Amino acid sequence: MKPGWIRISIHPTTSDEEVGHICHAITELARNHQQWAADYTYNPSTNEFTHKMNPSFEKHLVTHWFADGKAG
């Protein structure tokens, strides 16, 4: 894997607690990325990662959102 970067925009109404949570999440990602990466497969054709335990979750979710023609 190549090194990556994270870009975030923080809205002026974002609380200090929320910013702290975001910073903690980024720190945990940096510390655990190699261990967590083992839970995913990578498809270079689509540039997507899929969780090994539930590979069709996103597809199911999107299908459910638009099944009746309404989002939500």
KATA-V451873 format. One record per residue. N is the residue number from 1. RES is the residue in one small letter. SS is DSSP state (alpha for helix, beta for strand, coil for the rest). OMEGA is omega as a letter, one per 20 degrees, with the letter a starting at -180 (none if undefined). Layout:
n=(N,N)
res=(RES,RES)
ss=(SS,SS)
omega=(OMEGA,OMEGA)
This chain:
n=(1,2,3,4,5,6,7,8,9,10,11,12,13,14,15,16,17,18,19,20,21,22,23,24,25,26,27,28,29,30,31,32,33,34,35,36,37,38,39,40,41,42,43,44,45,46,47,48,49,50,51,52,53,54,55,56,57,58,59,60,61,62,63,64,65,66,67,68,69,70,71,72)
res=(m,k,p,g,w,i,r,i,s,i,h,p,t,t,s,d,e,e,v,g,h,i,c,h,a,i,t,e,l,a,r,n,h,q,q,w,a,a,d,y,t,y,n,p,s,t,n,e,f,t,h,k,m,n,p,s,f,e,k,h,l,v,t,h,w,f,a,d,g,k,a,g)
ss=(coil,coil,coil,coil,coil,coil,coil,coil,coil,coil,coil,coil,coil,coil,coil,alpha,alpha,alpha,alpha,alpha,alpha,alpha,alpha,alpha,alpha,alpha,alpha,alpha,alpha,alpha,alpha,alpha,alpha,alpha,alpha,alpha,alpha,coil,coil,beta,beta,beta,beta,coil,coil,coil,coil,beta,beta,beta,beta,coil,coil,coil,coil,coil,alpha,alpha,alpha,alpha,alpha,alpha,alpha,alpha,alpha,alpha,coil,coil,coil,coil,coil,coil)
omega=(r,r,r,r,r,r,r,r,a,a,a,r,r,a,r,r,r,r,r,r,r,r,r,r,r,r,r,r,r,a,a,a,a,r,a,a,a,a,a,r,a,r,a,r,a,a,a,r,r,r,a,a,a,a,a,a,a,r,r,a,a,r,r,a,a,a,a,r,a,r,r,none)
